[in-house]
Amino acid sequence: MKTPLQLLICEDTESDVLLLVRELERAGYDVAYRCALTALDMKAALQSQSWDIVISDFNIPGFGGAEALAICKDSGIDIPFILVSGVVGEEAAVGMMKKGAHDYLMKDNLVRLGEVVKREMEENQNRKERKKAEEQLRANEEKYRVIINNSLFSIFLTKPGGLIQEANRAACDLFGYTQEEFRNLYLHKLLYHIDPLIVLKSVNPEGGSNREEFISIKKNGGLFHCEVSSILFKDINGEELSCSMLADISQRKDAEQQLRDTNSELKKLSNHLKNVREDERKYISREIHDQLGQLASAIKMELDWLNIHLVTADEKAKSRIARALDTVTIMIDTTRKIATSLRPSLIDELGLNDSLKWQCAEFQNLNGITCDFEETFDDTDIALEIKTELFRICQESLTNVMRHANASHIQVSIKDITDAFALYIVDDGKGFDTSQKNSHLGLVGIRERAHSINGHLQIRSEPGKGTSICVTVPKE
């Protein structure tokens, strides 16, 4: 199938026109042509339609190749222009090439005409595509320039080594430098750090972008917190550049610091309330044990005396005294249990292991659930506050097991793990789905107690597979 060709010919000899057309048809083209014999014809032809190529004789009466070439150039239309003549000298042909003609041939040697037309049409197509790509590139550059200049973030283009090539409007407003001043600065000079290569931390060598936080320095010396992310790329010339985005995060850092301060204050308040609560428990426990217990013991002694010395009392009176003795005995036991549950004296007197062992035994006696304690850790050097919190965590965990787990066996242990030690409470109950949000107050209390002693709480559980609670506390 022949290639369509729109041909504009500047030639006054009809036989030469037919010769050109026949040569092109032999080269595989389906030629549609028009002849222009004057400058007016040439201008009208260029305005009337699109042409693939122009072939012009050098000498035409009243017209010629030089004028035809000039008209093509003045039109602004990029059309391959081939000079074909039988009399043009080499010097004139070279002059035409310098003015913009793409090639020239002699009329007595047109064997290369098809090849030249093909080559020039391909190069013309390449020029059009390149021009279109360049126009698209300029449009993209303008679009991105508008986006960059209207960005809320400071954006820098830098050469290898950090020399700033360009900075957007936000960067000028934030730092107080002009565009010209930025071009004499290195990006790392805007960052408050002694290491000039530290900004490279924000560049991922694999082409991605990392985020790093720095302190930036304004032109007036003011400091502010910032976050920098950079990415490497190559420009149209293949030169490696870096695009860095810098965000002022001062407000965020201030808010984070305020949050840390608030959390610290809340932690102090929580610890204070916890200590006050423990002190109150200790005081109430001691008062119950010392005051109520002693009073109950005194009453029991008096009742014992009456029971011994009232030999003449009737059976009804002795029965009443016996019931009173039983009641006082129950009262003494109850007082002791209440005092112990409020604050087991074992914590202060013997330590954590004995307290947990007692707690497991009491839990087993009261609830009928097997609860074993494994003693493998020396608790001698543990601070009293930590002992108390771990005791309360175990107490709360056992209460949760009793209320919710439907377990038949519980294992409590403390184990040494290098730079820390851990309290484990493991049951064989029904378990629960840890992926579901759980705001149960018991777990919240355990989590708060672990946090108060810088511990880490880990809960592992699955439906039907029991629950494991582990509180890891660093050694001091």
C-alpha positions in Angstrom: 0.0 0.0 0.0 1.4 3.3 -1.1 2.1 6.2 1.4 -0.1 9.3 0.9 2.0 12.4 0.2 0.8 16.0 0.0 3.4 17.7 -2.2 3.8 21.4 -3.0 6.0 22.0 -6.1 7.6 25.3 -7.1 8.4 24.5 -10.7 7.5 26.1 -14.1 8.3 23.2 -16.3 5.5 20.6 -16.6 7.8 17.8 -17.7 10.0 18.3 -14.7 6.9 18.3 -12.4 5.8 15.0 -13.9 9.3 13.6 -13.6 9.3 14.4 -9.9 5.9 12.9 -9.3 6.8 9.8 -11.3 10.0 9.3 -9.3 8.1 9.6 -6.0 5.4 7.2 -7.1 8.1 4.7 -8.0 9.5 5.2 -4.5 6.1 4.1 -3.1 4.2 7.3 -2.6 0.6 8.2 -3.6 1.3 11.8 -4.6 -1.3 14.6 -4.5 0.5 17.8 -5.7 0.0 21.5 -6.4 2.2 23.8 -8.3 3.1 27.4 -7.1 4.7 29.6 -9.7 4.6 32.9 -7.9 5.0 34.2 -4.4 1.2 34.8 -4.1 0.6 31.2 -5.3 3.0 30.0 -2.6 1.4 31.9 0.2 -2.1 30.9 -0.8 -1.1 27.2 -1.0 0.5 27.3 2.5 -2.7 28.8 3.9 -5.1 26.5 2.1 -4.0 23.2 3.5 -1.3 21.2 5.2 1.7 19.9 3.1 4.0 17.1 3.8 7.0 18.5 1.8 8.0 21.3 -0.5 10.2 20.7 -3.6 11.4 23.8 -5.4 13.4 24.7 -8.5 16.2 27.2 -7.9 15.4 29.4 -10.9 11.8 30.2 -11.9 11.0 33.4 -14.0 9.9 36.0 -11.5 10.2 33.6 -8.7 12.7 31.2 -7.3 13.9 28.8 -4.6 15.3 31.4 -2.4 12.0 33.4 -2.3 10.0 30.1 -1.8 12.2 29.1 1.1 11.8 32.6 2.7 8.0 32.4 2.4 8.1 29.0 4.1 10.2 30.3 6.9 8.0 33.4 7.3 4.9 31.3 7.6 6.1 29.6 10.7 5.1 26.2 9.4 7.7 23.5 9.8 7.8 21.8 6.3 10.8 19.9 4.8 12.1 22.0 1.9 14.1 20.2 -0.8 15.9 22.2 -3.6 15.9 20.4 -7.0 17.6 22.2 -9.9 19.5 21.6 -13.0 21.7 24.7 -13.0 22.3 25.5 -9.3 26.0 25.6 -8.3 27.4 24.1 -5.2 28.0 27.5 -3.6 24.4 28.5 -4.1 23.1 25.2 -2.9 25.2 25.4 0.3 23.9 29.0 0.8 20.3 27.6 0.6 21.1 24.9 3.1 22.4 27.5 5.5 19.2 29.5 5.1 17.1 26.4 6.0 16.7 24.1 3.0 16.9 20.5 4.2 18.6 19.0 1.1 19.3 19.6 -2.6 19.3 17.3 -5.7 20.2 17.8 -9.3 17.5 17.1 -11.9 19.6 14.8 -13.8 20.1 12.6 -10.7 16.8 12.0 -8.9 17.5 8.5 -7.9 17.8 9.6 -4.2 14.6 11.7 -4.3 12.4 9.0 -2.6 15.1 8.3 0.0 15.5 12.0 0.8 11.8 12.6 1.0 11.3 9.7 3.4 14.2 10.8 5.6 13.1 14.4 5.7 9.5 13.5 6.5 10.6 11.2 9.3 12.9 13.9 10.7 10.1 16.4 10.4 7.8 14.1 12.4 10.5 13.7 15.0 10.8 17.5 15.2 7.1 17.8 15.7 7.0 15.1 18.4 10.0 16.7 20.1 8.4 20.1 19.9 5.2 18.7 21.3 7.1 17.0 24.1 9.0 20.2 24.9 5.7 22.2 25.0 4.2 19.6 27.2 7.2 19.7 29.4 7.0 23.5 29.7 3.3 23.2 30.5 4.0 20.7 33.2 6.8 22.8 34.6 4.5 25.8 34.7 1.8 23.7 36.3 4.1 22.3 38.9 5.7 25.7 39.5 2.2 27.1 40.3 1.6 24.2 42.6 5.0 24.5 44.3 4.7 28.3 44.8 1.2 27.9 46.3 2.2 25.1 48.6 2.0 25.6 52.3 5.3 23.7 52.7 8.7 25.0 52.1 10.1 23.3 49.0 13.8 23.3 47.9 15.5 22.0 44.8 19.2 21.3 45.6 22.2 20.1 43.7 24.3 17.2 45.1 26.0 18.5 48.2 23.0 20.6 49.1 23.5 23.8 47.2 20.0 25.4 46.8 19.0 26.0 43.2 15.4 27.1 43.8 13.1 27.7 46.7 9.4 28.4 46.6 7.4 31.3 48.0 6.6 29.5 51.3 10.3 29.0 52.0 11.0 32.7 51.4 8.2 33.7 53.8 9.2 31.1 56.5 13.0 31.7 56.5 13.1 35.4 55.5 15.5 34.9 52.5 14.9 36.0 48.9 15.3 33.6 46.0 18.6 35.1 45.2 19.9 34.7 48.7 18.8 31.1 48.8 20.8 30.3 45.7 24.0 31.1 47.7 23.0 28.8 50.6 23.3 25.1 51.3 20.2 23.4 52.7 22.0 21.9 55.7 23.0 25.5 56.7 19.3 26.1 57.4 19.4 23.2 59.9 20.7 23.6 63.5 23.2 20.7 63.4 26.9 20.5 63.4 27.0 17.6 60.8 26.6 19.0 57.3 25.6 15.6 56.0 22.8 15.1 58.5 20.2 16.2 56.0 21.0 13.1 54.0 19.2 11.1 56.6 16.0 12.4 55.1 16.8 10.9 51.7 16.1 7.2 50.9 18.9 5.9 48.6 16.4 3.6 46.9 14.4 6.5 45.6 11.8 6.8 48.4 11.5 9.5 51.0 12.2 9.3 54.7 11.0 11.9 57.2 13.4 13.3 59.8 12.9 16.1 62.3 15.4 18.9 62.8 15.6 22.4 64.3 15.8 25.1 61.5 17.4 28.5 61.7 15.7 31.6 60.1 17.6 34.5 58.6 17.0 36.5 61.8 18.4 33.7 63.9 15.0 32.4 65.1 14.8 28.7 65.7 11.8 26.4 65.0 11.1 22.7 64.8 10.7 21.3 61.3 10.2 18.0 59.5 12.2 17.4 56.3 11.6 14.8 53.6 13.7 14.6 50.4 13.7 12.6 47.2 16.3 12.3 44.5 15.5 12.6 40.8 17.1 13.5 37.5 16.2 16.6 35.5 15.7 16.7 31.7 19.5 16.9 31.2 20.1 13.9 33.4 21.5 15.9 36.2 20.8 14.5 39.7 18.8 16.8 41.9 17.1 16.6 45.3 13.7 17.9 46.1 13.2 18.6 49.8 10.0 19.5 51.5 10.2 21.2 54.9 7.3 21.7 57.2 7.1 23.9 60.3 6.0 21.6 63.1 6.5 24.0 66.0 2.8 24.0 66.9 2.8 20.2 66.8 5.9 19.9 69.0 4.5 22.4 71.4 1.2 20.4 71.6 3.2 17.2 72.0 5.2 18.7 74.8 2.1 20.0 76.5 0.6 16.5 76.2 3.7 15.0 77.7 3.6 17.5 80.5 -0.1 16.8 81.1 0.5 13.1 81.0 3.4 13.5 83.5 1.3 15.6 85.8 -1.6 13.0 85.5 0.9 10.2 86.2 2.2 12.1 89.3 -1.4 12.7 90.4 -2.3 9.1 89.8 0.8 7.9 91.8 -0.1 10.4 94.6 -3.7 9.2 94.8 -2.5 5.6 94.6 0.0 6.2 97.5 -2.7 8.0 99.5 -5.1 5.1 98.9 -2.4 2.6 100.0 -1.7 4.7 103.1 -5.4 4.9 103.9 -5.7 1.1 103.4 -2.7 0.6 105.7 -4.1 3.0 108.3 -7.6 1.5 108.2 -6.1 -2.0 108.2 -4.0 -1.2 111.2 -6.9 0.5 113.1 -9.2 -2.4 112.4 -6.6 -4.9 113.5 -5.4 -2.9 116.5 -8.5 -1.2 117.8 -11.5 -3.4 116.7 -9.5 -6.6 117.0 -8.3 -5.7 120.5 -11.8 -4.6 121.6 -13.3 -7.9 120.3 -10.5 -9.8 122.0 -11.3 -8.0 125.3 -15.0 -8.8 124.9 -14.1 -12.4 124.3 -12.0 -12.5 127.5 -14.8 -11.0 129.5 -17.3 -13.5 128.1 -14.8 -16.3 128.9 -14.6 -15.0 132.5 -18.3 -14.9 132.9 -18.7 -18.4 131.4 -16.2 -19.7 134.0 -17.3 -17.9 137.1 -21.1 -17.8 136.7 -21.6 -21.3 138.0 -25.0 -20.6 139.4 -26.3 -19.2 136.2 -29.2 -21.2 134.6 -28.8 -23.0 131.3 -30.4 -20.3 129.3 -27.9 -17.7 130.5 -25.0 -20.0 129.8 -26.4 -20.7 126.3 -26.6 -16.9 125.6 -23.0 -16.5 126.8 -21.8 -19.4 124.5 -23.5 -17.8 121.5 -21.9 -14.5 122.4 -18.5 -16.2 122.5 -19.1 -17.7 119.1 -20.2 -14.4 117.7 -17.1 -12.6 119.0 -14.9 -15.3 117.6 -16.5 -14.8 114.2 -16.1 -11.1 114.7 -12.4 -11.5 115.4 -11.8 -13.7 112.3 -13.8 -11.3 110.1 -11.9 -8.3 111.5 -8.6 -10.1 110.7 -9.7 -11.0 107.1 -10.9 -7.4 106.4 -7.6 -6.0 107.8 -5.6 -8.4 105.7 -7.5 -7.8 102.5 -7.0 -4.1 102.9 -3.3 -4.3 103.4 -1.6 -7.7 104.0 1.1 -7.2 106.5 3.1 -9.9 104.6 4.0 -7.3 102.0 5.8 -5.0 104.6 7.1 -7.8 106.8 8.1 -10.7 104.5 7.9 -9.5 100.8 6.3 -10.1 97.5 6.7 -13.9 97.2 5.1 -14.7 100.5 2.3 -12.2 99.8 1.5 -13.7 96.5 1.7 -17.2 97.9 -0.8 -16.2 100.7 -3.0 -14.5 98.1 -3.2 -17.6 95.9 -4.0 -19.8 98.9 -6.8 -17.4 100.0 -8.2 -17.3 96.5 -8.3 -21.1 96.3 -9.9 -21.4 99.7 -12.6 -18.8 99.0 -13.4 -19.7 95.4 -12.6 -23.4 95.0 -10.4 -22.7 92.0 -6.9 -24.3 92.0 -4.4 -21.4 92.2 -0.6 -22.3 92.3 2.2 -20.0 93.0 5.7 -20.7 91.6 8.5 -19.0 93.5 11.6 -18.8 91.3 12.7 -15.1 91.8 14.5 -13.4 94.7 12.4 -10.3 95.5 14.8 -8.9 98.2 15.8 -5.8 96.2 12.4 -4.9 94.8 11.1 -1.5 96.0 8.1 -1.6 98.3 6.1 0.5 95.8 6.7 -2.1 93.0 5.9 -5.0 95.4 2.6 -3.3 96.3 1.6 -2.7 92.7 2.4 -6.2 91.6 0.4 -7.6 94.5 -2.6 -5.4 93.5 -2.2 -6.4 89.8 -2.3 -10.1 90.8 -5.3 -9.4 93.1 -7.2 -7.6 90.3 -6.3 -10.3 87.8 -7.5 -13.1 90.1 -10.8 -11.2 90.7 -11.3 -11.0 86.9 -10.6 -14.7 86.5 -13.2 -15.4 89.2 -15.8 -13.2 87.6 -15.3 -13.8 83.9 -13.0 -16.7 83.0 -14.8 -19.8 84.3 -11.4 -21.3 84.8 -10.4 -24.4 86.8 -6.7 -23.7 87.2 -4.5 -20.6 87.6 -0.7 -20.4 87.6 1.0 -17.4 89.2 4.8 -16.9 88.9 7.6 -14.3 89.0 10.5 -14.9 86.6 13.9 -13.3 86.1 14.5 -12.1 82.5 18.0 -10.4 82.0 17.4 -6.7 82.7 13.9 -7.1 84.0 11.5 -9.4 85.8 8.0 -10.5 85.0 4.8 -11.4 86.8 2.7 -14.0 85.0 -1.0 -14.9 85.7 -2.1 -17.7 83.4 -5.5 -19.4 83.5 -7.3 -22.1 81.5 -10.6 -20.3 81.2 -12.7 -19.4 78.3 -10.5 -16.6 77.1 -11.5 -13.6 74.8 -10.7 -11.9 71.5 -7.9 -9.4 72.2 -8.6 -7.7 68.9 -11.9 -6.4 70.2 -11.7 -3.1 72.1 -12.0 -3.8 75.8 -12.6 -1.0 78.3 -13.3 -3.3 81.3 -12.3 -1.4 84.4 -10.3 -4.3 85.8 -8.0 -4.3 82.8 -7.8 -0.5 82.8 -6.7 -0.6 86.4 -4.1 -3.3 85.7 -2.7 -1.3 82.8 -2.5 1.9 84.9 -0.8 0.1 87.7 1.8 -1.4 85.3 2.4 2.0 83.7 2.9 3.6 87.2 6.0 1.4 87.8 7.3 1.8 84.2 6.1 -1.7 83.5 4.8 -3.2 80.2 1.5 -5.1 80.2 1.0 -7.9 77.7 -2.3 -9.8 77.4 -2.6 -12.9 75.3 -5.9 -14.7 74.9 -8.0 -16.5 72.4 -11.6 -17.7 72.8 -11.5 -21.1 74.4 -7.8 -21.0 75.0 -7.5 -19.2 78.3 -5.7 -16.0 79.1 -2.1 -15.0 80.0 -1.3 -11.7 81.7 2.4 -10.7 81.8 3.7 -7.5 83.5 7.4 -6.9 82.8 9.2 -4.4 85.0 12.8 -3.2 84.4 15.3 -3.7 87.1 16.5 -0.5 88.8 
